[in-house]
Amino acid sequence: MNTALLAEICKVAGAPGHEQRVREVVLREVKSLVDE
């Protein structure tokens, strides 16, 4: 488990319905692992 990534995601502000910042962190991390 990548605890540094988990900590970063937990620290990002993301109120229900406004998760754009969390989404950006996740996309940044998985972009190189997927085709689309």
mmJSON file of the N, C-alpha and C atoms, coordinates in Angstrom:
{"data_MODEL":{"atom_site":{
"group_PDB":["ATOM","ATOM","ATOM","ATOM","ATOM","ATOM","ATOM","ATOM","ATOM","ATOM","ATOM","ATOM","ATOM","ATOM","ATOM","ATOM","ATOM","ATOM","ATOM","ATOM","ATOM","ATOM","ATOM","ATOM","ATOM","ATOM","ATOM","ATOM","ATOM","ATOM","ATOM","ATOM","ATOM","ATOM","ATOM","ATOM","ATOM","ATOM","ATOM","ATOM","ATOM","ATOM","ATOM","ATOM","ATOM","ATOM","ATOM","ATOM","ATOM","ATOM","ATOM","ATOM","ATOM","ATOM","ATOM","ATOM","ATOM","ATOM","ATOM","ATOM","ATOM","ATOM","ATOM","ATOM","ATOM","ATOM","ATOM","ATOM","ATOM","ATOM","ATOM","ATOM","ATOM","ATOM","ATOM","ATOM","ATOM","ATOM","ATOM","ATOM","ATOM","ATOM","ATOM","ATOM","ATOM","ATOM","ATOM","ATOM","ATOM","ATOM","ATOM","ATOM","ATOM","ATOM","ATOM","ATOM","ATOM","ATOM","ATOM","ATOM","ATOM","ATOM","ATOM","ATOM","ATOM","ATOM","ATOM","ATOM"],
"id":[1,2,3,4,5,6,7,8,9,10,11,12,13,14,15,16,17,18,19,20,21,22,23,24,25,26,27,28,29,30,31,32,33,34,35,36,37,38,39,40,41,42,43,44,45,46,47,48,49,50,51,52,53,54,55,56,57,58,59,60,61,62,63,64,65,66,67,68,69,70,71,72,73,74,75,76,77,78,79,80,81,82,83,84,85,86,87,88,89,90,91,92,93,94,95,96,97,98,99,100,101,102,103,104,105,106,107,108],
"type_symbol":["N","C","C","N","C","C","N","C","C","N","C","C","N","C","C","N","C","C","N","C","C","N","C","C","N","C","C","N","C","C","N","C","C","N","C","C","N","C","C","N","C","C","N","C","C","N","C","C","N","C","C","N","C","C","N","C","C","N","C","C","N","C","C","N","C","C","N","C","C","N","C","C","N","C","C","N","C","C","N","C","C","N","C","C","N","C","C","N","C","C","N","C","C","N","C","C","N","C","C","N","C","C","N","C","C","N","C","C"],
"label_atom_id":["N","CA","C","N","CA","C","N","CA","C","N","CA","C","N","CA","C","N","CA","C","N","CA","C","N","CA","C","N","CA","C","N","CA","C","N","CA","C","N","CA","C","N","CA","C","N","CA","C","N","CA","C","N","CA","C","N","CA","C","N","CA","C","N","CA","C","N","CA","C","N","CA","C","N","CA","C","N","CA","C","N","CA","C","N","CA","C","N","CA","C","N","CA","C","N","CA","C","N","CA","C","N","CA","C","N","CA","C","N","CA","C","N","CA","C","N","CA","C","N","CA","C","N","CA","C"],
"label_alt_id":[null,null,null,null,null,null,null,null,null,null,null,null,null,null,null,null,null,null,null,null,null,null,null,null,null,null,null,null,null,null,null,null,null,null,null,null,null,null,null,null,null,null,null,null,null,null,null,null,null,null,null,null,null,null,null,null,null,null,null,null,null,null,null,null,null,null,null,null,null,null,null,null,null,null,null,null,null,null,null,null,null,null,null,null,null,null,null,null,null,null,null,null,null,null,null,null,null,null,null,null,null,null,null,null,null,null,null,null],
"label_comp_id":["MET","MET","MET","ASN","ASN","ASN","THR","THR","THR","ALA","ALA","ALA","LEU","LEU","LEU","LEU","LEU","LEU","ALA","ALA","ALA","GLU","GLU","GLU","ILE","ILE","ILE","CYS","CYS","CYS","LYS","LYS","LYS","VAL","VAL","VAL","ALA","ALA","ALA","GLY","GLY","GLY","ALA","ALA","ALA","PRO","PRO","PRO","GLY","GLY","GLY","HIS","HIS","HIS","GLU","GLU","GLU","GLN","GLN","GLN","ARG","ARG","ARG","VAL","VAL","VAL","ARG","ARG","ARG","GLU","GLU","GLU","VAL","VAL","VAL","VAL","VAL","VAL","LEU","LEU","LEU","ARG","ARG","ARG","GLU","GLU","GLU","VAL","VAL","VAL","LYS","LYS","LYS","SER","SER","SER","LEU","LEU","LEU","VAL","VAL","VAL","ASP","ASP","ASP","GLU","GLU","GLU"],
"label_asym_id":["A","A","A","A","A","A","A","A","A","A","A","A","A","A","A","A","A","A","A","A","A","A","A","A","A","A","A","A","A","A","A","A","A","A","A","A","A","A","A","A","A","A","A","A","A","A","A","A","A","A","A","A","A","A","A","A","A","A","A","A","A","A","A","A","A","A","A","A","A","A","A","A","A","A","A","A","A","A","A","A","A","A","A","A","A","A","A","A","A","A","A","A","A","A","A","A","A","A","A","A","A","A","A","A","A","A","A","A"],
"label_entity_id":["1","1","1","1","1","1","1","1","1","1","1","1","1","1","1","1","1","1","1","1","1","1","1","1","1","1","1","1","1","1","1","1","1","1","1","1","1","1","1","1","1","1","1","1","1","1","1","1","1","1","1","1","1","1","1","1","1","1","1","1","1","1","1","1","1","1","1","1","1","1","1","1","1","1","1","1","1","1","1","1","1","1","1","1","1","1","1","1","1","1","1","1","1","1","1","1","1","1","1","1","1","1","1","1","1","1","1","1"],
"label_seq_id":[1,1,1,2,2,2,3,3,3,4,4,4,5,5,5,6,6,6,7,7,7,8,8,8,9,9,9,10,10,10,11,11,11,12,12,12,13,13,13,14,14,14,15,15,15,16,16,16,17,17,17,18,18,18,19,19,19,20,20,20,21,21,21,22,22,22,23,23,23,24,24,24,25,25,25,26,26,26,27,27,27,28,28,28,29,29,29,30,30,30,31,31,31,32,32,32,33,33,33,34,34,34,35,35,35,36,36,36],
"pdbx_PDB_ins_code":[null,null,null,null,null,null,null,null,null,null,null,null,null,null,null,null,null,null,null,null,null,null,null,null,null,null,null,null,null,null,null,null,null,null,null,null,null,null,null,null,null,null,null,null,null,null,null,null,null,null,null,null,null,null,null,null,null,null,null,null,null,null,null,null,null,null,null,null,null,null,null,null,null,null,null,null,null,null,null,null,null,null,null,null,null,null,null,null,null,null,null,null,null,null,null,null,null,null,null,null,null,null,null,null,null,null,null,null],
"Cartn_x":[0.848,0.0,0.896,0.54,1.278,0.706,1.306,0.774,0.972,1.993,2.201,1.07,0.666,-0.443,-1.747,-1.974,-3.178,-3.242,-2.123,-2.079,-2.375,-1.818,-2.066,-3.541,-4.139,-5.558,-6.414,-6.067,-6.838,-6.724,-5.622,-5.403,-6.051,-6.353,-6.935,-8.392,-8.762,-10.155,-11.049,-12.125,-13.034,-14.401,-15.117,-16.467,-17.352,-18.354,-19.247,-19.791,-19.617,-20.054,-18.997,-17.88,-16.794,-15.449,-15.329,-14.128,-13.09,-13.14,-12.245,-10.771,-10.393,-8.982,-8.543,-9.404,-9.094,-8.953,-9.856,-9.83,-8.515,-8.054,-6.806,-5.615,-5.577,-4.482,-4.51,-5.683,-5.803,-5.434,-5.935,-5.607,-4.113,-3.489,-2.043,-1.296,-1.745,-1.057,-1.319,-2.505,-2.832,-2.666,-2.419,-2.338,-1.361,-0.229,0.769,0.428,-0.606,-0.953,-2.104,-2.777,-3.96,-3.86,-4.654,-4.674,-5.525,-6.661,-7.573,-7.986],
"Cartn_y":[-1.171,0.0,1.236,2.181,3.44,4.392,4.368,5.184,6.674,7.045,8.462,8.976,8.174,8.561,8.605,7.624,7.614,8.855,9.221,10.423,11.669,11.743,12.909,13.019,11.897,11.906,12.311,11.839,12.174,13.653,14.273,15.683,16.645,16.155,17.011,17.304,18.572,18.952,18.351,17.707,17.094,16.85,17.906,17.774,17.008,16.288,15.55,16.438,15.94,16.698,17.634,17.771,18.671,17.959,16.804,15.982,16.22,17.331,17.591,17.478,18.024,17.97,16.539,15.758,14.349,13.617,13.885,13.27,13.574,14.798,15.192,14.423,14.229,13.473,12.025,11.417,10.02,9.874,10.752,10.68,10.846,11.742,11.942,10.646,9.922,8.707,7.506,7.4,6.217,6.429,7.642,7.963,7.055,6.767,5.94,4.444,4.077,2.666,2.206,3.155,2.811,3.382,2.814,3.289,4.536,4.586,5.726,6.217],
"Cartn_z":[0.0,0.0,0.0,-0.814,-0.892,0.16,1.34,2.437,2.194,1.45,1.14,0.251,-0.725,-1.598,-0.812,0.032,0.856,1.735,2.335,3.175,2.353,1.148,0.289,-0.077,-0.448,-0.81,0.382,1.565,2.768,3.127,2.778,3.111,2.118,0.914,-0.119,0.227,0.101,0.357,-0.717,-0.299,-1.258,-0.652,-0.411,0.142,-0.833,-0.341,-1.229,-2.356,-3.572,-4.736,-5.29,-4.593,-5.015,-4.856,-5.486,-5.333,-6.42,-7.132,-8.261,-7.865,-6.733,-6.32,-6.041,-5.403,-5.145,-6.476,-7.39,-8.72,-9.431,-9.346,-10.003,-9.446,-8.136,-7.512,-7.998,-7.982,-8.405,-9.877,-10.727,-12.156,-12.396,-11.683,-11.819,-11.52,-10.521,-10.1,-11.008,-11.576,-12.38,-13.878,-14.296,-15.727,-16.484,-15.905,-16.588,-16.544,-15.801,-15.637,-16.524,-17.189,-17.983,-19.395,-20.31,-21.692,-21.853,-21.173,-21.298,-19.942],
"occupancy":[1.0,1.0,1.0,1.0,1.0,1.0,1.0,1.0,1.0,1.0,1.0,1.0,1.0,1.0,1.0,1.0,1.0,1.0,1.0,1.0,1.0,1.0,1.0,1.0,1.0,1.0,1.0,1.0,1.0,1.0,1.0,1.0,1.0,1.0,1.0,1.0,1.0,1.0,1.0,1.0,1.0,1.0,1.0,1.0,1.0,1.0,1.0,1.0,1.0,1.0,1.0,1.0,1.0,1.0,1.0,1.0,1.0,1.0,1.0,1.0,1.0,1.0,1.0,1.0,1.0,1.0,1.0,1.0,1.0,1.0,1.0,1.0,1.0,1.0,1.0,1.0,1.0,1.0,1.0,1.0,1.0,1.0,1.0,1.0,1.0,1.0,1.0,1.0,1.0,1.0,1.0,1.0,1.0,1.0,1.0,1.0,1.0,1.0,1.0,1.0,1.0,1.0,1.0,1.0,1.0,1.0,1.0,1.0],
"B_iso_or_equiv":[0.0,0.0,0.0,0.0,0.0,0.0,0.0,0.0,0.0,0.0,0.0,0.0,0.0,0.0,0.0,0.0,0.0,0.0,0.0,0.0,0.0,0.0,0.0,0.0,0.0,0.0,0.0,0.0,0.0,0.0,0.0,0.0,0.0,0.0,0.0,0.0,0.0,0.0,0.0,0.0,0.0,0.0,0.0,0.0,0.0,0.0,0.0,0.0,0.0,0.0,0.0,0.0,0.0,0.0,0.0,0.0,0.0,0.0,0.0,0.0,0.0,0.0,0.0,0.0,0.0,0.0,0.0,0.0,0.0,0.0,0.0,0.0,0.0,0.0,0.0,0.0,0.0,0.0,0.0,0.0,0.0,0.0,0.0,0.0,0.0,0.0,0.0,0.0,0.0,0.0,0.0,0.0,0.0,0.0,0.0,0.0,0.0,0.0,0.0,0.0,0.0,0.0,0.0,0.0,0.0,0.0,0.0,0.0],
"pdbx_formal_charge":[null,null,null,null,null,null,null,null,null,null,null,null,null,null,null,null,null,null,null,null,null,null,null,null,null,null,null,null,null,null,null,null,null,null,null,null,null,null,null,null,null,null,null,null,null,null,null,null,null,null,null,null,null,null,null,null,null,null,null,null,null,null,null,null,null,null,null,null,null,null,null,null,null,null,null,null,null,null,null,null,null,null,null,null,null,null,null,null,null,null,null,null,null,null,null,null,null,null,null,null,null,null,null,null,null,null,null,null],
"auth_seq_id":[1,1,1,2,2,2,3,3,3,4,4,4,5,5,5,6,6,6,7,7,7,8,8,8,9,9,9,10,10,10,11,11,11,12,12,12,13,13,13,14,14,14,15,15,15,16,16,16,17,17,17,18,18,18,19,19,19,20,20,20,21,21,21,22,22,22,23,23,23,24,24,24,25,25,25,26,26,26,27,27,27,28,28,28,29,29,29,30,30,30,31,31,31,32,32,32,33,33,33,34,34,34,35,35,35,36,36,36],
"auth_comp_id":["MET","MET","MET","ASN","ASN","ASN","THR","THR","THR","ALA","ALA","ALA","LEU","LEU","LEU","LEU","LEU","LEU","ALA","ALA","ALA","GLU","GLU","GLU","ILE","ILE","ILE","CYS","CYS","CYS","LYS","LYS","LYS","VAL","VAL","VAL","ALA","ALA","ALA","GLY","GLY","GLY","ALA","ALA","ALA","PRO","PRO","PRO","GLY","GLY","GLY","HIS","HIS","HIS","GLU","GLU","GLU","GLN","GLN","GLN","ARG","ARG","ARG","VAL","VAL","VAL","ARG","ARG","ARG","GLU","GLU","GLU","VAL","VAL","VAL","VAL","VAL","VAL","LEU","LEU","LEU","ARG","ARG","ARG","GLU","GLU","GLU","VAL","VAL","VAL","LYS","LYS","LYS","SER","SER","SER","LEU","LEU","LEU","VAL","VAL","VAL","ASP","ASP","ASP","GLU","GLU","GLU"],
"auth_asym_id":["A","A","A","A","A","A","A","A","A","A","A","A","A","A","A","A","A","A","A","A","A","A","A","A","A","A","A","A","A","A","A","A","A","A","A","A","A","A","A","A","A","A","A","A","A","A","A","A","A","A","A","A","A","A","A","A","A","A","A","A","A","A","A","A","A","A","A","A","A","A","A","A","A","A","A","A","A","A","A","A","A","A","A","A","A","A","A","A","A","A","A","A","A","A","A","A","A","A","A","A","A","A","A","A","A","A","A","A"],
"auth_atom_id":["N","CA","C","N","CA","C","N","CA","C","N","CA","C","N","CA","C","N","CA","C","N","CA","C","N","CA","C","N","CA","C","N","CA","C","N","CA","C","N","CA","C","N","CA","C","N","CA","C","N","CA","C","N","CA","C","N","CA","C","N","CA","C","N","CA","C","N","CA","C","N","CA","C","N","CA","C","N","CA","C","N","CA","C","N","CA","C","N","CA","C","N","CA","C","N","CA","C","N","CA","C","N","CA","C","N","CA","C","N","CA","C","N","CA","C","N","CA","C","N","CA","C","N","CA","C"],
"pdbx_PDB_model_num":[1,1,1,1,1,1,1,1,1,1,1,1,1,1,1,1,1,1,1,1,1,1,1,1,1,1,1,1,1,1,1,1,1,1,1,1,1,1,1,1,1,1,1,1,1,1,1,1,1,1,1,1,1,1,1,1,1,1,1,1,1,1,1,1,1,1,1,1,1,1,1,1,1,1,1,1,1,1,1,1,1,1,1,1,1,1,1,1,1,1,1,1,1,1,1,1,1,1,1,1,1,1,1,1,1,1,1,1]
}}}
